Amino acid sequence: MNMGCTKLIVTIFISAGLFLNVSFKAQAGEYKVLCSSDSYKYHYCRINGQVRSVRLYKRVSDTLCVKGSNWDYDRNGIWVNKGCRADFAVRGR
């Protein structure tokens, strides 16, 4: 399968709202943080120091974790809600 076809398939899966399970390696300067929405409740995971960026590293829950919907971050930490539980790769300032 050529790269153009693969890119099209990935786009179709994402457009259909299906989860694409891709695993990433933590990059230099990142550390992992587990943040969990237990019992589908909102939870804020405070990070020591200021947060520059966060990416979902590995989803642990059966619930899909969608940035801006049931997880996101600010300069002080990560919030999760509605059953999202995941390891997040955090990069500080």
N, C-alpha and C positions, 0 to 999 in steps of 0.2 A: 504494500500500500504506500503510495507516495505521500509526501508531507502535506500537500494541498488537500488531499482526501482526509487525512487524519485531522487536520485543523477544522475541516467542515464537520466531521463527526463530533468532535469536542464541542464545537459551537452549537450543534443541534442538541446535544445532551444538556448543555448549560441553559439553552433557551427553553428546553422542555421542563426545566426546574429539577432535573435529576442530579443527584450528588455524584461528582467525579472524585473518586478516592485517590488522591495523589499524595504520596509521602515525600517530605522534604528533609534534608539534613540541616541541622542547625548550622548557621554560618558563623564565621568569626565575629566576635563582638555581641552575639546573641546568647540569651539564656532562656531556658524553658520555665514556664509557670503553668501549673494546673489550676484552672478556675472552673468551678462547678455550680450549676443551678440545681441545687437539691430540691426535690419535690416541686419542680417547675417554678421555683420562686427566684426573684431577682437576687443577685449576689454581686458585690463589688470586691474585687481582689486588688488591694492597695499594693503598689510597687514602690520599693525604696529607691529614691532618686527620680528624676524626670524621665518619662517615656518619650522616645522619639518615634518609634514605630512598633507595631505588633502585627504578627500574621498568625493565622491558625496553623499550628504545626501538626497536630494529630487529634482528630475527633475521637473522644472516648465514649460518648453517649450514643444511644440509638437515634436520638433526635438530631436532625441536621442543624448545623451551626452556620447561620447566615449573617455575615457582617452587616451591621446597620439594622438588623431585624431582631435577633436574639443574642447578639454580642457586639461589642465595640470597645473602644478605649479612649482615654483622655490622657493628659500629661501625667496623671497621678496613678493610673491603674487601668484595669480591665473590668468591664461589667458583662455578666451573662444573665440570661433569663429564659423562661419557657423550656427548661430541660437541656439546654446546651451545656455540655461538659467537654473540655478539651485541654490539651497541652498547647500553649501559645508560645511562640518565639518572640521574645521581647528584646528590643535594642534601645539602650538608654542614651542620654545626651552626655 
